[in-house]
Amino acid sequence: MNKLLASFRIFKFGIVLLCGILCTSCVKISETKTAFLAHSLPISHPVHKGLEVLAAEVEKQSGGKMKIKIFPDGQLGSEREVVELLQIGSIAMTKVNAAVMANFSPKYEVLGVPYLFRDRDHLFKVLEGPIGKEILESSSAYLLKGLCFYDAGSRSFYTKDKPILEPNDLKGMKIRVMNHQMSVDMVNSMGGSATPMAYGELYTALQQGVVEGAENNPPSFVSSKHYEVCKYYVLDEHSSVPDLLAMGTKYWESLTEEEKGWLASAVEISVKAQKIFWEENVEECMEILKEANVEVIIPDKTLFAASSQKVVDNFAKDPEMKKLVDRIKETR
């Protein structure tokens, strides 16, 4: 089975490479440059809608000379697989969670520190200020250019059989997390059994009892239809890990200054639009959960913050990361 999966991935990546070659050939004929953008979210998700704004703006501002073709729903692979495709130049862009990006570029790790951000306003002052730009630029050394951050809300626990009212309730429970060491450490520190797993595999894993719960923001919980299986959603809001738009440096360096300008302007417009999509979608999601008889619980967050403090302390043992954490905390 593993050999079969590996063969399929090689075949799929070969198709992407072939499409890229064909696309390059088309550029010479039509003088239109097409960038492939892949991500793992469904088209109903507010981040995808933000990416649609990005694509529309790029085409508009370039007068049709530059286009973005979006491949949603994990069509070209998992988040990690697609990031690897960016590094070798097979595709141009992706939407990736900052926690996954931390596996490639260490500075992104700070964005996953539990209970680091005071509120939404604090989060965006950091992401859209000097610290955020510094983090985005840090991945260029790894052939990945960060273009912007997108709102991904706050992540909370959802479970099948019982609610997580306090950290002790997690004891012995298998909880799906991203392939991200801090997420693993956080759940384990609370007493759970962190289980990294690809997002696309999670619905079936929940149905079959491979895992007993997961953690994510409301739009992802609803758009994935995980609420059909999990009837408890506990808004402990343990982390506010953003999404980001990344481009392979190989593709970025192939752009002219004019093309980079079109893209930068379109990115700025898409960020503003995506925030609005997010806020509207969260409200819709909470209504959907209510109608689906999902029990939404607001717990005492201080209990969860206290149980994850060891993770924060361990992270801060790195002097450079401690400086970054302190700068974020001092941001006003």
Secondary structure, DSSP 4 states (H G I P E B T S, - for coil): -HHHHHHHHHHHHHHHHHHHHHHHHHHHHH--EEEEEE-SS-TTSHHHHHHHHHHHHHHHHHTTSEEEEEE-TTTT--HHHHHHHHHHTSSSEEEEEHHHHTTT-GGGGGGGSTT--SSHHHHHHHHTSHHHHHHHHHGGGGTEEEEEEE----EEEEESSS---SGGGGTT-EEEE-S-HHHHHHHHHTT-EEEE--GGGHHHHHHHTS-SEEEE-HHHHHHTTGGGT--EEEEEEEE-PPEEEEEEHHHHHHS-HHHHHHHHHHHHHHHHHHHHHHHHHHHHHHHHHHHTT-EEE---HHHHHHHTHHHHHHHTTSHHHHHHHHHHHH--
